[in-house]
Amino acid sequence: MRSLSQFLASDVSSASLQEVLLVTTQTCIEISSALKKGSLAGILGMAGNENVQGEEQKKLDVISNNMLKSALLASPTVRAIASEEEDDIVPASTDGEYLIAFDPLDGSSNIDINSMVGTIFSIYHQVGSEPATEADFLQPGKNQVAAGYVLYGPSTMLVFSTGHGVHMFTLDVEQGEFILTRENVKVDTETQEFAINMSNQRFWSEAMQNYVNDLVAGKDGSRGKNFNMRWVAAMVGDVHRILCRGGIFIYPWDSKDPNKAGKLRLMYEANPMGMLLEQAGGKAFTHTDRILDIQPDGIHQRVAVVLGAANEVDKCLSY
């Protein structure tokens, strides 16, 4: 059984990329420890602020963001960071070669009910030698050099890719390090499981409603097979389930948004998860485009998301 540091030393040729991955994941171990203390440490509940998306911040949103921000900006490998909890990018005082965008605590609405949350990250090369600007971050997802997440569940798990497959690690709490537990994860092309927030159904496009209605109709409908629905209310949890046992995850645009942009953030949610699903043999699209081909227009840009089992994504898009 290989530790994360051993895996990186043998499988990732860039020492600086090894460094930024180790800094990120070590900080996530510290976040995991903070989460386990819960209300005993007085870290649950609202922080009393809103982030740039207008969402009320949880205390742990702020705590986890500050932990990652401090650790990454102190690393000589990092040129700048972008976070869901920061209005603008935050440049480092180094000439590091990597830009990292992250959602420090995806699914934070689950914190107070002790349900799954996670950290999602996306890493790019810095283009040029000048101090980083937001424009440097605005690269399509296909340019990512690494992407992944840490899931804080019954066990803490790291899942990431550097473009050579998807690998899963489990935190050994006694050793305080991640241990490789599953290598070269693959997602079946077919599935009978879907994840979507059904409470928004009345706001979806007619085509999306028709697709989901056919899933719900099961073997008596046009699809001719039964489907199960699962919904964790944290993208990191729903994607982890797909990587473990297959499925499709959908967060479509709806009529509440006149721009039809969708809700999930491209840079630090859709792009990293899209890279993982493609590396595992799945697909990741909006309702019209491959997610990793999208040219971002801002670090907090939102998109619709359809990702998972390749054939089921194609079927959804055909509607």
C-alpha positions in Angstrom: 0.0 0.0 0.0 1.5 3.3 -1.1 1.1 6.6 0.6 0.2 9.7 -1.3 3.8 11.1 -1.1 5.1 7.8 -2.4 2.6 7.7 -5.2 3.4 11.3 -6.3 7.1 10.6 -6.2 6.8 7.7 -8.6 3.8 8.9 -10.8 4.1 12.7 -11.0 7.3 13.9 -12.7 7.0 17.6 -11.7 8.4 18.2 -8.2 6.6 21.5 -8.0 3.2 19.9 -8.8 3.9 17.2 -6.2 4.5 20.1 -3.7 1.2 21.9 -4.5 -0.8 18.7 -4.3 0.8 17.8 -0.9 0.2 21.3 0.5 -3.4 21.2 -0.6 -4.1 17.7 0.7 -2.3 18.2 4.0 -4.5 21.2 4.6 -7.5 19.1 3.8 -6.4 16.7 6.5 -6.4 19.6 8.9 -9.9 20.7 7.7 -11.1 17.1 8.3 -9.8 17.2 11.9 -11.7 20.5 12.4 -14.9 19.1 11.0 -14.7 16.1 13.4 -14.8 18.4 16.4 -18.1 19.9 15.2 -20.0 21.8 17.8 -17.5 20.9 20.5 -15.2 23.5 18.9 -17.9 26.1 18.3 -17.4 26.0 14.6 -20.9 25.2 13.4 -23.5 27.7 12.3 -23.5 30.9 10.3 -20.6 33.3 10.1 -22.9 36.3 9.5 -21.4 37.2 6.1 -22.3 36.5 2.4 -19.8 35.4 -0.3 -19.5 36.9 -3.7 -22.4 34.7 -4.9 -24.7 36.2 -2.3 -24.8 32.9 -0.3 -24.7 33.2 3.5 -21.4 31.8 4.7 -21.1 29.1 7.3 -18.3 29.4 10.0 -16.6 26.4 8.4 -16.7 28.0 5.0 -14.6 30.8 6.3 -12.4 28.6 8.4 -11.6 26.1 5.6 -11.1 28.9 3.1 -8.6 30.7 5.4 -6.7 27.4 6.1 -6.3 26.7 2.4 -5.5 30.3 1.5 -2.8 30.6 4.1 -1.1 27.3 3.3 -1.2 27.8 -0.5 0.0 31.4 -0.5 2.9 30.3 1.6 4.0 27.7 -0.9 6.7 28.7 -3.3 4.9 26.7 -6.0 1.8 28.8 -6.0 1.4 32.1 -8.0 -2.2 32.9 -7.0 -5.4 31.4 -5.7 -9.1 31.8 -6.5 -11.8 30.6 -4.1 -15.6 30.5 -4.0 -15.3 32.6 -0.8 -13.0 35.3 -2.2 -14.4 38.1 -4.4 -11.2 38.3 -6.5 -8.1 36.2 -7.0 -5.5 36.5 -4.3 -1.9 36.7 -5.7 1.0 35.1 -3.7 4.3 36.9 -3.1 6.1 34.2 -5.0 6.8 33.4 -8.7 5.4 29.9 -8.4 4.2 28.2 -11.5 0.7 27.1 -10.5 -2.7 28.7 -10.2 -5.2 26.9 -8.0 -8.9 27.5 -7.8 -11.0 25.8 -5.1 -14.3 25.4 -3.3 -13.1 25.1 0.3 -16.2 23.4 1.6 -18.7 22.2 -1.0 -22.1 21.3 0.4 -21.7 23.5 3.5 -25.4 23.5 4.0 -24.9 19.9 5.1 -22.6 20.8 8.0 -25.1 21.4 10.7 -26.8 18.0 10.0 -23.5 16.1 10.0 -23.8 15.1 6.4 -21.2 14.9 3.6 -19.1 17.9 2.5 -15.9 18.2 0.7 -13.1 20.4 -0.8 -12.8 20.6 -4.6 -9.6 21.9 -6.3 -8.4 22.7 -9.8 -4.8 23.4 -10.8 -3.4 25.3 -13.8 -0.1 26.4 -15.0 0.6 30.1 -14.8 1.0 31.6 -18.3 3.8 34.2 -18.5 6.1 35.6 -15.8 4.1 38.7 -14.8 2.1 38.8 -11.5 -1.0 36.8 -11.8 -4.3 38.4 -12.8 -7.8 37.1 -13.1 -7.2 36.7 -16.9 -4.5 34.1 -16.1 -7.1 31.9 -14.5 -9.5 32.1 -17.4 -8.3 29.0 -19.1 -10.6 26.2 -20.4 -10.8 23.1 -18.2 -8.9 21.0 -20.7 -5.8 23.0 -19.6 -6.0 21.7 -16.0 -2.8 20.0 -14.9 -4.5 18.4 -11.9 -7.9 18.3 -10.3 -9.6 16.5 -7.4 -11.5 16.7 -4.2 -11.3 15.5 -0.6 -14.6 14.0 0.7 -15.2 14.3 4.4 -17.5 11.4 5.1 -17.4 8.3 7.4 -13.8 8.2 6.2 -11.9 11.1 4.6 -11.0 10.3 1.0 -8.9 12.0 -1.6 -9.7 11.6 -5.3 -7.6 13.2 -8.0 -6.1 13.1 -11.5 -3.1 14.6 -13.1 -4.3 13.5 -16.5 -3.3 9.9 -16.2 -6.3 8.2 -14.7 -8.3 8.8 -11.5 -7.0 7.5 -8.2 -8.6 7.2 -4.7 -6.8 7.5 -1.4 -8.2 7.0 2.1 -6.9 8.9 5.1 -5.2 6.8 7.7 -5.9 8.8 10.8 -3.3 7.1 12.9 -0.5 7.8 10.4 -2.0 11.2 9.4 -1.6 10.5 5.6 -3.5 9.4 2.6 -3.1 5.8 1.5 -3.8 4.6 -2.1 -6.9 2.3 -2.0 -8.1 2.3 -5.6 -6.2 3.0 -8.8 -7.4 3.8 -12.3 -11.1 4.2 -11.4 -13.5 3.6 -14.3 -17.2 4.5 -14.7 -19.5 2.1 -16.5 -21.0 3.6 -19.7 -24.5 2.5 -18.7 -26.4 3.2 -15.5 -29.7 3.0 -13.7 -29.1 5.7 -11.1 -29.5 9.5 -11.4 -28.9 12.4 -9.1 -31.0 15.6 -9.5 -32.8 18.1 -7.2 -36.4 17.2 -8.0 -37.8 20.1 -6.0 -36.8 22.3 -9.0 -38.6 20.2 -11.6 -41.3 22.8 -12.3 -38.6 25.3 -13.3 -36.8 23.1 -15.8 -37.0 23.2 -19.5 -39.7 21.0 -21.1 -37.0 18.8 -22.6 -35.4 18.2 -19.2 -38.7 17.5 -17.6 -39.4 14.9 -20.3 -36.1 13.2 -19.8 -36.5 12.9 -16.0 -40.2 11.8 -16.4 -38.9 9.0 -18.6 -36.4 8.0 -15.9 -39.1 8.0 -13.2 -41.5 5.9 -15.4 -39.0 3.1 -15.2 -39.5 -0.2 -17.0 -43.1 0.8 -17.9 -41.9 3.9 -19.8 -39.9 4.5 -23.0 -36.6 3.6 -21.3 -37.7 0.1 -20.4 -35.7 -0.1 -17.2 -36.0 1.1 -13.6 -33.9 3.9 -12.3 -33.0 4.9 -8.7 -32.6 8.5 -7.6 -30.0 9.7 -5.1 -29.3 13.3 -4.0 -26.7 14.2 -1.4 -27.1 18.0 -1.9 -23.3 18.3 -2.2 -21.8 17.9 -5.6 -18.7 16.2 -4.1 -20.8 13.5 -2.6 -22.9 12.9 -5.7 -19.8 12.7 -7.9 -18.0 10.4 -5.5 -21.0 8.0 -5.7 -20.8 8.0 -9.5 -17.0 7.3 -9.4 -17.7 4.4 -7.0 -20.7 2.8 -8.6 -21.8 4.7 -11.7 -24.7 7.1 -12.4 -25.4 10.5 -13.8 -25.5 13.9 -12.0 -27.5 16.7 -13.4 -27.9 20.4 -12.3 -29.7 22.0 -15.3 -30.4 25.6 -15.9 -34.0 26.6 -15.0 -36.5 29.4 -15.5 -35.4 31.1 -12.2 -32.3 32.2 -14.2 -33.3 34.2 -17.2 -29.7 33.9 -18.6 -30.0 30.0 -18.6 -26.5 29.9 -17.1 -27.0 27.2 -14.5 -25.9 27.3 -10.8 -22.7 25.4 -10.4 -19.4 27.3 -10.7 -17.3 26.4 -13.8 -13.8 27.1 -12.4 -13.8 25.2 -9.1 -16.8 22.8 -9.4 -17.6 21.8 -13.0 -14.1 21.9 -14.5 -12.4 19.7 -11.8 -15.3 17.3 -11.7 -15.4 17.2 -15.5 -11.8 16.3 -15.7 -12.2 13.5 -13.2 -15.3 12.0 -15.0 -13.5 12.2 -18.4 -10.4 10.5 -17.0 -12.6 7.8 -15.6 -14.3 7.2 -19.0 -17.4 9.3 -18.4 -18.6 12.6 -20.0 -19.2 16.1 -18.7 -21.4 18.6 -20.5 -23.6 21.6 -20.1 -26.9 21.2 -22.0 -25.0 22.2 -25.2 -21.2 22.0 -24.7 -18.4 19.9 -23.4 -17.5 21.5 -20.1 -13.7 21.3 -20.5 -13.9 23.2 -23.8 -15.7 26.3 -22.3 -13.7 29.5 -22.4 -14.4 31.1 -19.0 -15.4 34.8 -18.8 -15.0 35.1 -15.0 -13.7 33.1 -12.0 -17.2 32.8 -10.6 -18.9 31.9 -13.8 -21.9 29.5 -13.5 -22.9 26.7 -15.8 -25.4 23.9 -16.1 -23.9 20.4 -15.5 -24.7 17.0 -16.9 -22.0 14.5 -16.1 -21.5 10.8 -15.4 -21.9 7.5 -17.4 -21.1 8.3 -21.0 -24.1 6.7 -22.7 -26.5 8.2 -20.2 -25.1 11.6 -20.7 -25.5 11.2 -24.4 -29.1 10.1 -23.9 -29.9 13.1 -21.7 -28.4 15.5 -24.2 -30.4 13.9 -27.0 -33.6 15.3 -25.4 
